[in-house]
Amino acid sequence: MKEQKFKHGIFLFISLVVFVLFILAFVNIVDELQEDEIKHFDDAVFTFIQSLVSDRLTAVMKVITYLGGVQWIVLFTLLVIILLLLYKKYSLALFLALTTSVGGGFNWVLKWLFKRERPDMEALIEQSGYSFPSGHSMGSFILYGSIAFILFRAFDYRYLKWISAITGGLLVLFIGLSRVYLHVHYASDIIGGFTAGGAWLTFCIAFYIHFYNKRRWKKHS
Protein backbone atom coordinates (compact mmCIF):
# COMPACT_ATOMS: atom_id res chain seq x y z
CA MET A 1 0.00 0.00 0.00
CA LYS A 2 2.83 2.40 0.84
CA GLU A 3 4.46 1.79 -2.53
CA GLN A 4 1.15 2.43 -4.30
CA LYS A 5 0.64 5.68 -2.43
CA PHE A 6 4.20 6.73 -3.26
CA LYS A 7 3.60 6.08 -6.97
CA HIS A 8 0.30 7.94 -6.68
CA GLY A 9 2.12 10.93 -5.21
CA ILE A 10 4.68 10.88 -8.03
CA PHE A 11 1.85 10.76 -10.58
CA LEU A 12 0.11 13.75 -9.02
CA PHE A 13 3.38 15.70 -8.94
CA ILE A 14 4.06 14.98 -12.62
CA SER A 15 0.47 15.92 -13.44
CA LEU A 16 0.91 19.23 -11.64
CA VAL A 17 4.10 19.97 -13.58
CA VAL A 18 2.43 19.14 -16.91
CA PHE A 19 -0.61 21.23 -15.98
CA VAL A 20 1.56 24.24 -15.10
CA LEU A 21 3.55 23.89 -18.32
CA PHE A 22 0.36 23.90 -20.39
CA ILE A 23 -0.91 26.97 -18.52
CA LEU A 24 2.39 28.82 -18.95
CA ALA A 25 2.42 28.02 -22.66
CA PHE A 26 -1.14 29.32 -23.03
CA VAL A 27 -0.33 32.51 -21.11
CA ASN A 28 2.76 33.07 -23.27
CA ILE A 29 0.66 32.79 -26.44
CA VAL A 30 -1.88 35.22 -25.03
CA ASP A 31 0.86 37.72 -24.18
CA GLU A 32 2.30 37.55 -27.69
CA LEU A 33 -1.18 37.75 -29.16
CA GLN A 34 -2.06 40.89 -27.24
CA GLU A 35 1.24 42.51 -28.18
CA ASP A 36 0.80 41.42 -31.82
CA GLU A 37 4.19 39.69 -31.73
CA ILE A 38 2.85 36.40 -33.04
CA LYS A 39 1.77 37.77 -36.42
CA HIS A 40 5.06 36.83 -38.13
CA PHE A 41 4.71 33.25 -36.94
CA ASP A 42 1.11 33.00 -38.17
CA ASP A 43 1.99 34.55 -41.52
CA ALA A 44 4.93 32.18 -42.01
CA VAL A 45 2.75 29.14 -41.33
CA PHE A 46 0.06 30.41 -43.70
CA THR A 47 2.67 30.94 -46.44
CA PHE A 48 3.94 27.39 -46.08
CA ILE A 49 0.47 25.84 -45.92
CA GLN A 50 -0.65 27.83 -48.96
CA SER A 51 2.04 26.14 -51.04
CA LEU A 52 0.46 22.75 -50.31
CA VAL A 53 -3.11 23.55 -51.36
CA SER A 54 -4.66 21.21 -53.92
CA ASP A 55 -8.18 19.96 -54.64
CA ARG A 56 -7.39 16.44 -53.43
CA LEU A 57 -5.75 17.60 -50.21
CA THR A 58 -8.58 20.04 -49.57
CA ALA A 59 -11.09 17.17 -49.77
CA VAL A 60 -9.03 15.17 -47.26
CA MET A 61 -8.71 18.14 -44.90
CA LYS A 62 -12.47 18.70 -44.92
CA VAL A 63 -12.97 15.13 -43.72
CA ILE A 64 -10.29 15.46 -41.06
CA THR A 65 -11.63 18.77 -39.77
CA TYR A 66 -15.11 17.23 -39.41
CA LEU A 67 -13.65 14.81 -36.83
CA GLY A 68 -12.99 17.81 -34.58
CA GLY A 69 -16.32 19.56 -35.11
CA VAL A 70 -19.02 19.99 -32.49
CA GLN A 71 -21.50 17.65 -34.16
CA TRP A 72 -19.03 14.79 -34.43
CA ILE A 73 -17.58 15.35 -30.95
CA VAL A 74 -21.05 15.25 -29.37
CA LEU A 75 -22.09 12.17 -31.38
CA PHE A 76 -18.85 10.28 -30.78
CA THR A 77 -18.80 11.19 -27.09
CA LEU A 78 -22.34 9.88 -26.62
CA LEU A 79 -21.45 6.67 -28.46
CA VAL A 80 -18.40 6.03 -26.27
CA ILE A 81 -20.38 6.86 -23.11
CA ILE A 82 -23.06 4.33 -24.10
CA LEU A 83 -20.39 1.68 -24.67
CA LEU A 84 -18.81 2.42 -21.30
CA LEU A 85 -22.19 2.15 -19.59
CA LEU A 86 -22.88 -1.18 -21.30
CA TYR A 87 -19.56 -2.46 -19.94
CA LYS A 88 -20.48 -1.00 -16.51
CA LYS A 89 -17.58 1.45 -16.54
CA TYR A 90 -19.69 4.10 -14.84
CA SER A 91 -16.88 6.21 -13.45
CA LEU A 92 -15.14 6.41 -16.84
CA ALA A 93 -18.44 7.31 -18.53
CA LEU A 94 -18.89 10.16 -16.06
CA PHE A 95 -15.27 11.20 -16.54
CA LEU A 96 -15.71 11.44 -20.32
CA ALA A 97 -19.06 13.24 -20.10
CA LEU A 98 -17.82 15.91 -17.69
CA THR A 99 -14.40 16.35 -19.29
CA THR A 100 -15.75 16.96 -22.79
CA SER A 101 -18.85 18.99 -21.87
CA VAL A 102 -17.17 21.31 -19.38
CA GLY A 103 -14.16 21.61 -21.68
CA GLY A 104 -16.47 22.77 -24.46
CA GLY A 105 -17.91 25.38 -22.13
CA PHE A 106 -14.42 26.62 -21.27
CA ASN A 107 -13.65 27.06 -24.95
CA TRP A 108 -16.76 29.20 -25.41
CA VAL A 109 -15.76 31.37 -22.45
CA LEU A 110 -12.21 31.82 -23.76
CA LYS A 111 -13.44 32.77 -27.23
CA TRP A 112 -15.79 35.32 -25.68
CA LEU A 113 -12.97 36.78 -23.56
CA PHE A 114 -10.44 37.23 -26.36
CA LYS A 115 -12.83 37.89 -29.27
CA ARG A 116 -10.16 37.40 -31.91
CA GLU A 117 -11.47 37.64 -35.46
CA ARG A 118 -10.80 34.83 -37.91
CA PRO A 119 -8.13 35.16 -40.64
CA ASP A 120 -8.86 37.86 -43.20
CA MET A 121 -8.64 35.56 -46.20
CA GLU A 122 -10.98 33.42 -48.26
CA ALA A 123 -11.86 30.34 -46.23
CA LEU A 124 -12.22 26.96 -47.91
CA ILE A 125 -15.21 26.10 -45.67
CA GLU A 126 -17.88 28.15 -43.93
CA GLN A 127 -17.10 28.96 -40.32
CA SER A 128 -18.50 31.52 -37.90
CA GLY A 129 -17.59 32.71 -34.42
CA TYR A 130 -14.36 33.92 -32.90
CA SER A 131 -10.98 32.42 -33.63
CA PHE A 132 -8.95 32.07 -30.42
CA PRO A 133 -8.50 29.47 -29.09
CA SER A 134 -9.51 26.99 -31.77
CA GLY A 135 -12.55 25.01 -30.66
CA HIS A 136 -11.68 22.12 -32.96
CA SER A 137 -8.15 21.90 -31.54
CA MET A 138 -9.21 22.22 -27.92
CA GLY A 139 -12.20 19.92 -28.28
CA SER A 140 -10.33 17.21 -30.18
CA PHE A 141 -7.43 17.32 -27.71
CA ILE A 142 -9.87 16.81 -24.84
CA LEU A 143 -12.01 14.14 -26.54
CA TYR A 144 -9.34 12.00 -28.17
CA GLY A 145 -7.00 12.52 -25.24
CA SER A 146 -9.73 11.28 -22.90
CA ILE A 147 -10.41 8.24 -25.08
CA ALA A 148 -6.68 7.48 -25.29
CA PHE A 149 -6.56 7.63 -21.49
CA ILE A 150 -9.54 5.26 -21.24
CA LEU A 151 -7.98 2.81 -23.71
CA PHE A 152 -4.64 3.11 -21.95
CA ARG A 153 -6.35 1.88 -18.79
CA ALA A 154 -8.39 -0.78 -20.60
CA PHE A 155 -5.61 -2.50 -22.55
CA ASP A 156 -3.39 -5.03 -20.81
CA TYR A 157 -0.65 -5.04 -23.45
CA ARG A 158 1.77 -2.13 -23.42
CA TYR A 159 2.02 -1.88 -27.21
CA LEU A 160 -1.78 -1.44 -27.45
CA LYS A 161 -1.61 1.31 -24.84
CA TRP A 162 0.97 3.21 -26.86
CA ILE A 163 -0.81 2.61 -30.16
CA SER A 164 -3.97 4.21 -28.74
CA ALA A 165 -2.00 7.17 -27.36
CA ILE A 166 -0.02 7.76 -30.58
CA THR A 167 -3.10 7.38 -32.79
CA GLY A 168 -5.03 9.88 -30.70
CA GLY A 169 -2.12 12.32 -30.74
CA LEU A 170 -1.71 12.16 -34.51
CA LEU A 171 -5.43 12.65 -35.09
CA VAL A 172 -5.46 15.73 -32.87
CA LEU A 173 -2.42 17.13 -34.67
CA PHE A 174 -3.96 16.68 -38.11
CA ILE A 175 -7.24 18.21 -37.01
CA GLY A 176 -5.31 21.28 -35.89
CA LEU A 177 -3.40 21.45 -39.17
CA SER A 178 -6.65 21.14 -41.14
CA ARG A 179 -8.01 24.29 -39.51
CA VAL A 180 -5.03 26.35 -40.71
CA TYR A 181 -5.11 24.71 -44.13
CA LEU A 182 -8.78 25.59 -44.56
CA HIS A 183 -8.02 29.24 -43.64
CA VAL A 184 -10.39 29.37 -40.67
CA HIS A 185 -7.73 29.66 -37.95
CA TYR A 186 -4.28 31.08 -37.32
CA ALA A 187 -1.57 28.67 -36.23
CA SER A 188 -1.51 30.44 -32.85
CA ASP A 189 -5.22 29.62 -32.45
CA ILE A 190 -4.36 25.95 -32.83
CA ILE A 191 -1.54 26.06 -30.29
CA GLY A 192 -3.80 27.99 -27.94
CA GLY A 193 -6.44 25.28 -28.29
CA PHE A 194 -3.92 22.52 -27.68
CA THR A 195 -2.47 24.15 -24.57
CA ALA A 196 -5.85 25.04 -23.07
CA GLY A 197 -7.20 21.59 -23.87
CA GLY A 198 -4.07 19.95 -22.52
CA ALA A 199 -4.31 21.82 -19.23
CA TRP A 200 -7.96 20.86 -18.75
CA LEU A 201 -7.40 17.22 -19.73
CA THR A 202 -4.41 16.91 -17.39
CA PHE A 203 -6.46 18.31 -14.51
CA CYS A 204 -9.36 15.93 -15.21
CA ILE A 205 -7.15 12.85 -15.48
CA ALA A 206 -5.32 13.70 -12.26
CA PHE A 207 -8.64 14.35 -10.50
CA TYR A 208 -10.06 11.03 -11.71
CA ILE A 209 -6.99 8.98 -10.76
CA HIS A 210 -6.79 10.62 -7.34
CA PHE A 211 -10.36 9.82 -6.32
CA TYR A 212 -10.32 6.42 -8.03
CA ASN A 213 -7.30 5.37 -5.97
CA LYS A 214 -8.71 6.84 -2.75
CA ARG A 215 -11.92 4.86 -3.19
CA ARG A 216 -9.96 1.67 -3.97
CA TRP A 217 -7.73 2.08 -0.92
CA LYS A 218 -10.76 2.73 1.27
CA LYS A 219 -12.30 -0.58 0.20
CA HIS A 220 -9.12 -2.47 1.09
CA SER A 221 -8.49 -0.73 4.40
Solvent accessible surface area in square Angstrom, and as a share of the most:
residue,aa,sasa,rsa
1,M,104,0.47
2,K,180,0.76
3,E,112,0.50
4,Q,85,0.38
5,K,102,0.43
6,F,137,0.57
7,K,125,0.53
8,H,16,0.07
9,G,36,0.35
10,I,77,0.39
11,F,69,0.29
12,L,55,0.28
13,F,130,0.54
14,I,94,0.48
15,S,12,0.08
16,L,101,0.50
17,V,60,0.35
18,V,54,0.31
19,F,63,0.26
20,V,63,0.36
21,L,108,0.54
22,F,49,0.20
23,I,67,0.34
24,L,105,0.52
25,A,39,0.30
26,F,26,0.11
27,V,71,0.41
28,N,81,0.42
29,I,13,0.06
30,V,17,0.10
31,D,66,0.34
32,E,54,0.24
33,L,30,0.15
34,Q,126,0.56
35,E,112,0.50
36,D,96,0.50
37,E,104,0.46
38,I,12,0.06
39,K,106,0.45
40,H,151,0.67
41,F,89,0.37
42,D,2,0.01
43,D,58,0.30
44,A,61,0.47
45,V,35,0.20
46,F,21,0.09
47,T,97,0.57
48,F,127,0.53
49,I,13,0.07
50,Q,89,0.40
51,S,86,0.55
52,L,84,0.42
53,V,54,0.31
54,S,54,0.35
55,D,132,0.68
56,R,206,0.75
57,L,54,0.27
58,T,21,0.12
59,A,57,0.44
60,V,70,0.40
61,M,21,0.09
62,K,88,0.37
63,V,98,0.56
64,I,32,0.16
65,T,10,0.06
66,Y,110,0.42
67,L,48,0.24
68,G,2,0.02
69,G,10,0.09
70,V,115,0.66
71,Q,139,0.62
72,W,62,0.22
73,I,24,0.12
74,V,78,0.45
75,L,105,0.52
76,F,49,0.21
77,T,10,0.06
78,L,96,0.48
79,L,91,0.45
80,V,20,0.11
81,I,24,0.12
82,I,93,0.47
83,L,84,0.42
84,L,18,0.09
85,L,81,0.40
86,L,129,0.64
87,Y,160,0.61
88,K,147,0.62
89,K,104,0.44
90,Y,130,0.49
91,S,38,0.25
92,L,18,0.09
93,A,4,0.03
94,L,106,0.53
95,F,14,0.06
96,L,0,0.00
97,A,32,0.25
98,L,97,0.48
99,T,1,0.01
100,T,20,0.12
101,S,71,0.46
102,V,58,0.33
103,G,1,0.01
104,G,41,0.40
105,G,36,0.35
106,F,88,0.37
107,N,16,0.08
108,W,170,0.59
109,V,65,0.37
110,L,33,0.17
111,K,30,0.13
112,W,135,0.47
113,L,106,0.53
114,F,55,0.23
115,K,96,0.41
116,R,39,0.14
117,E,123,0.55
118,R,44,0.16
119,P,12,0.08
120,D,147,0.76
121,M,76,0.34
122,E,150,0.67
123,A,43,0.33
124,L,57,0.28
125,I,41,0.21
126,E,171,0.77
127,Q,72,0.32
128,S,91,0.59
129,G,55,0.53
130,Y,74,0.28
131,S,0,0.00
132,F,0,0.00
133,P,0,0.00
134,S,0,0.00
135,G,22,0.21
136,H,25,0.11
137,S,0,0.00
138,M,3,0.01
139,G,17,0.17
140,S,0,0.00
141,F,48,0.20
142,I,3,0.01
143,L,0,0.00
144,Y,17,0.06
145,G,18,0.17
146,S,0,0.00
147,I,23,0.12
148,A,14,0.11
149,F,26,0.11
150,I,10,0.05
151,L,63,0.31
152,F,71,0.30
153,R,87,0.32
154,A,66,0.51
155,F,65,0.27
156,D,132,0.68
157,Y,141,0.53
158,R,185,0.67
159,Y,135,0.51
160,L,51,0.26
161,K,41,0.18
162,W,135,0.47
163,I,94,0.48
164,S,12,0.08
165,A,34,0.26
166,I,103,0.52
167,T,79,0.46
168,G,11,0.11
169,G,42,0.40
170,L,90,0.45
171,L,47,0.23
172,V,12,0.07
173,L,83,0.41
174,F,90,0.37
175,I,0,0.00
176,G,0,0.00
177,L,69,0.35
178,S,0,0.00
179,R,2,0.01
180,V,4,0.03
181,Y,2,0.01
182,L,0,0.00
183,H,13,0.06
184,V,2,0.01
185,H,1,0.01
186,Y,43,0.16
187,A,8,0.06
188,S,0,0.00
189,D,0,0.00
190,I,11,0.06
191,I,67,0.34
192,G,0,0.00
193,G,0,0.00
194,F,37,0.16
195,T,11,0.07
196,A,12,0.10
197,G,0,0.00
198,G,0,0.00
199,A,5,0.04
200,W,41,0.15
201,L,13,0.07
202,T,20,0.12
203,F,97,0.40
204,C,14,0.08
205,I,31,0.16
206,A,16,0.12
207,F,110,0.46
208,Y,23,0.09
209,I,19,0.10
210,H,55,0.24
211,F,102,0.42
212,Y,67,0.26
213,N,17,0.09
214,K,99,0.42
215,R,128,0.47
216,R,90,0.33
217,W,30,0.11
218,K,161,0.68
219,K,154,0.65
220,H,136,0.61
221,S,120,0.78
